[in-house]
Amino acid sequence: MRILYLEDEAIIAMETVETLREMGFEQIDMAYSLPAAERFVADARPDIALLDVNLSHGRTSFDLGSRLLGEGVPVVFATGYASSSLPADPRATVIEKPVTPSALERALSQAAGAAEG
């Protein structure tokens, strides 16, 4: 399974990539910026996406997430804010930071299950 992971904070990204590997993900497209994530998507459609909501320069990953959801890709938005306050696409799964490995695994499973119907 190919996962797109977008996180602009290096330490969080390194820790989460290790967790994703422990969960069995072998193909991890790690993007530290929105343009990098968009390049990964253009090169190869992910099977699932884990997207940090708030990115540098006041950007968010909402548009990318909505586009992926529209293409049938399950999306998990990760945020440091209360999930109820986000304008995220209702088809997405939202997980609050700090993310524990068990919560991440549940969120990814929930998103994948929702996408399957």
N, C-alpha and C positions, 0 to 999 in steps of 0.2 A: 504494500500500500504506500502510495506517495502522499506525504503530508507537506503542505505549505505552512511554514511557521514564520510569522511576522512579529518581531519584537525589537524595539530600538534601544533597549538597555542591555549591554553586552553580558553583564553578570547574570541577569535573569535568563537571558537567552542560553548561555552555556549550561546553566543548571537544568533548564527545561529540556534542552536537546538531550542531555544525559537521561532524563526521565523518559523521554519519548523512545530512546534507544532501548531502555530497560523494558518498556512496554511492547517492544517488538517492531517498532518502525525502523526500517532500514533506509528508505529513501526519504530524507528530510531536506526539503528546500528551505534553507535558513535565510531569511531576508531581514536586514537591519533597517530598511527604509521602504516606503510605499513604492517608489519607482523600481526597486529591486524585486519586490514581490510581484509587481505587474509584469516584469520581464520573465520571472519564473512561470507565471500563468500563461504568458504568450508562448513560451517554449514547450511546456507540458502541463496538461490539465491535472491538477491534484485530485486525489480521491477524497481528501478532507482538508480543511484549513483551520488553523489556530491563529487568530489575529488579535494582537494587542490593539485596543481601541484608540488610545491617545498616543499620537506619534509626535515627533519633533516638528517645530515650525507651525504648531496649531493644527496639524492635519489629523484626520481620523481614518480608520479603515472601513467605515460604514459603506461607502460606495463600492469598494472592492468586494466586501462581504456580500452585499446585495446582488452584485453582478454574478458572483460565484453561486449563490443560492439560486439565482435564476437559471443557471446552467446545470442545476442539479447537484452541486457540490455541497456537502454538509459543512457548516461553518460554526466554530466556537469563537465567540468574542471574549477576550480576557480584559478585565478592567479593574482599576483600583477604586472605582466609584460604586455606589450601590447599583446593582443591576436594574432595579425598578426605575431608576432615574434616566436610563439610557434610551435614546431613540433608535435602538437596534431593530433590525428586521425581525418580526415575530417568528419567522421560520428558523432563526438562529438560536443556538444555545448560548447562554451567557454565564460566565464563571467569574467570580470575584477574586482579585489578588489580595494577599499572597495565595498562590495556588499550591495545594498539596498534591503529591502524586496520586493519591486515591481520588481526590476531587477531579483532577485532570482526566483520569481514566474514565470516571463516571460521565463527565461532560462529553468526551469524545465518543463514548459508546451511545449516549443519548442522542447526540447529533447524527451519528451514523444510522441509528435505528429510526429516527424521525425521517431521514431522507429516503429510507427504504419503504416507508409507508406504514 
